[in-house]
Amino acid sequence: MSEAHSVRVLLVEDDEDVQVSITQALTLAGFEVEACGSVERARAHISFSAPVIVVCDVRLPGLSGAEWLPEIRKIDAELPVVLVTGHGHIAMAVQAMREGAYDFIEKPFTSERLLAVVRHAVERRQLSLQVRTLRDALENWHGIQAVLIGRSAQMQKVRRMVMTLAETAADVLIYGETGTGKELVARCLHDHSERRRHHFVPLNCGGLPETLADSELFGHEVGAFTSANKQRVGKLEYANGGTLFLDEIESMPMGVQIKFLRALQERSIERIGSNKSIPIDCRVVAASKDDLKALSDQQKFRADLYYRIGVAFIELPPLRERREDIPLLFEHFTLLAASRYERAAPLLSSAQLAELTAYAWPGNVRELRNVADRFVLGLLGDRLTLARGTGEGAPGLPLGLPQQVEHFERTVIVEELRRHKGDQPATATALGIARQTLHDKLRRFGIAAEEFRS
């Protein structure tokens, strides 16, 4: 059973022949149908977030479909209602659409027309329920989960590492591609430590000219050099008691590395133009997109500095290696953008969601956030990403069809495992596959069912 067909069709039709005909057509197409002869009987199947869509005749004994619509919308405004109408009631159906009906079908209609409308309505309902689930998850998360967002095993490991290291005095080296959130991890290390009462001081070494590095790191006194018109407290001194975050540390000039290492070893600094030694006590969290050990072996980074700051390591996975987190992250960024720009948060189509999951995201989480901003602002068409060409795993390129199918399959399995709290038999039943088949897929995808048990 496909995920889209897990949404049932609630058919409300008093004509038995028509009811049987529609039920048969929908069942043959793979939809699960619940048929009722009146609104009064169908009411019990309607609730907030019920996995159903409604296909209802406009004219019914008792309450009509058009009269029932406001009641349904009051319970759940996103529940799609498709009205079935005769030729003489088209004006009523059009008015109902203005009042929130999803679509209408005019009698007599073909099976193709019925299936097309129902398929789109089911897809819409599935997507709205998925978004609702994501939003509930985001609202219920707190602490580090609400900052380092993701359900993947990789992000769970990152969060555990952060919480383990936060309360220690160990210096930390964070590895990750551009845009993976290295500064966010560094801030979490600071915010969950005793040092959170003091400053978190970020410094991008890539934008640190060697001529200004001494002043930036160590500070200076008035008159220390021509343009030193006032005293300056350097980053190391300002971070005293707190955390100094050095981004792109691989870009730190060699001459600066020597002075910085000495300051760390002696735990003291001297401002330029002063002979007074100032004690410092700050934790150093460094980040790099390159392997510092390999750079030190090539004499492009000081080995002694590498061993000084390389006490503990956190590796951030690129977004393409944790694709199951993409829907949750995109919804998070969509909600943030909607609030920031005072716009309604739009809903993705299934094609757009598949595109987001298949794209390689060379800019990682930062690029995903930019796409979410453009999505909310209405600056994108049907295509969300700027993919060009094809190729597996190549930065910026979408995956080929077999890889897209595999990633989609993995995402569906993970979601069902989560929904059934790691119960493999229940998950296999929901997916419509044999238990052994599910077991084989879990092993192939490297998914541990026990991680989803509550």
Rosetta blueprint (number, residue, H / E / L):
1 M L
2 S L
3 E L
4 A H
5 H H
6 S H
7 V L
8 R E
9 V E
10 L E
11 L E
12 V E
13 E L
14 D L
15 D L
16 E H
17 D H
18 V H
19 Q H
20 V H
21 S H
22 I H
23 T H
24 Q H
25 A H
26 L H
27 T H
28 L H
29 A L
30 G L
31 F L
32 E L
33 V E
34 E E
35 A E
36 C E
37 G L
38 S L
39 V H
40 E H
41 R H
42 A H
43 R H
44 A H
45 H H
46 I L
47 S L
48 F L
49 S L
50 A L
51 P L
52 V E
53 I E
54 V E
55 V E
56 C E
57 D E
58 V L
59 R L
60 L L
61 P L
62 G L
63 L L
64 S L
65 G H
66 A H
67 E H
68 W H
69 L H
70 P H
71 E H
72 I H
73 R H
74 K H
75 I H
76 D L
77 A L
78 E L
79 L L
80 P L
81 V E
82 V E
83 L E
84 V E
85 T E
86 G L
87 H H
88 G H
89 H H
90 I H
91 A H
92 M H
93 A H
94 V H
95 Q H
96 A H
97 M H
98 R H
99 E L
100 G L
101 A L
102 Y L
103 D E
104 F E
105 I E
106 E E
107 K L
108 P L
109 F L
110 T L
111 S H
112 E H
113 R H
114 L H
115 L H
116 A H
117 V H
118 V H
119 R H
120 H H
121 A H
122 V H
123 E H
124 R H
125 R H
126 Q H
127 L H
128 S H
129 L H
130 Q H
131 V H
132 R H
133 T H
134 L H
135 R H
136 D H
137 A H
138 L H
139 E H
140 N H
141 W L
142 H L
143 G H
144 I H
145 Q H
146 A H
147 V L
148 L L
149 I L
150 G L
151 R L
152 S L
153 A H
154 Q H
155 M H
156 Q H
157 K H
158 V H
159 R H
160 R H
161 M H
162 V H
163 M H
164 T H
165 L H
166 A H
167 E L
168 T L
169 A L
170 A L
171 D L
172 V E
173 L E
174 I E
175 Y E
176 G L
177 E L
178 T L
179 G L
180 T L
181 G L
182 K H
183 E H
184 L H
185 V H
186 A H
187 R H
188 C H
189 L H
190 H H
191 D H
192 H L
193 S L
194 E H
195 R H
196 R H
197 R H
198 H L
199 H L
200 F E
201 V E
202 P E
203 L E
204 N E
205 C H
206 G H
207 G H
208 L L
209 P L
210 E H
211 T H
212 L H
213 A H
214 D H
215 S H
216 E H
217 L H
218 F H
219 G E
220 H E
221 E L
222 V L
223 G L
224 A L
225 F L
226 T L
227 S L
228 A L
229 N L
230 K L
231 Q L
232 R E
233 V E
234 G L
235 K H
236 L H
237 E H
238 Y H
239 A L
240 N L
241 G L
242 G L
243 T E
244 L E
245 F E
246 L E
247 D E
248 E L
249 I H
250 E H
251 S H
252 M L
253 P L
254 M H
255 G H
256 V H
257 Q H
258 I H
259 K H
260 F H
261 L H
262 R H
263 A H
264 L H
265 Q H
266 E H
267 R L
268 S E
269 I E
270 E L
271 R L
272 I E
273 G L
274 S L
275 N L
276 K L
277 S L
278 I E
279 P E
280 I L
281 D L
282 C L
283 R E
284 V E
285 V E
286 A E
287 A E
288 S E
289 K L
290 D L
291 D L
292 L H
293 K H
294 A H
295 L H
296 S H
297 D H
298 Q L
299 Q L
300 K L
301 F L
302 R L
303 A H
304 D H
305 L H
306 Y H
307 Y H
308 R H
309 I H
310 G L
311 V L
312 A E
313 F E
314 I E
315 E E
316 L L
317 P L
318 P L
319 L H
320 R H
321 E H
322 R L
323 R H
324 E H
325 D H
326 I H
327 P H
328 L H
329 L H
330 F H
331 E H
332 H H
333 F H
334 T H
335 L H
336 L H
337 A H
338 A H
339 S H
340 R H
341 Y H
342 E L
343 R L
344 A L
345 A L
346 P L
347 L L
348 L L
349 S L
350 S H
351 A H
352 Q H
353 L H
354 A H
355 E H
356 L H
357 T H
358 A H
359 Y L
360 A L
361 W L
362 P L
363 G L
364 N H
365 V H
366 R H
367 E H
368 L H
369 R H
370 N H
371 V H
372 A H
373 D H
374 R H
375 F H
376 V H
377 L L
378 G L
379 L L
380 L L
381 G L
382 D L
383 R L
384 L L
385 T L
386 L L
387 A L
388 R L
389 G L
390 T L
391 G L
392 E L
393 G L
394 A L
395 P L
396 G L
397 L L
398 P L
399 L L
400 G L
401 L H
402 P H
403 Q H
404 Q H
405 V H
406 E H
407 H H
408 F H
409 E H
410 R H
411 T H
412 V H
413 I H
414 V H
415 E H
416 E H
417 L H
418 R H
419 R H
420 H L
421 K L
422 G L
423 D L
424 Q H
425 P H
426 A H
427 T H
428 A H
429 T H
430 A H
431 L H
432 G L
433 I L
434 A L
435 R H
436 Q H
437 T H
438 L H
439 H H
440 D H
441 K H
442 L H
443 R H
444 R H
445 F H
446 G L
447 I L
448 A L
449 A H
450 E H
451 E H
452 F H
453 R L
454 S L
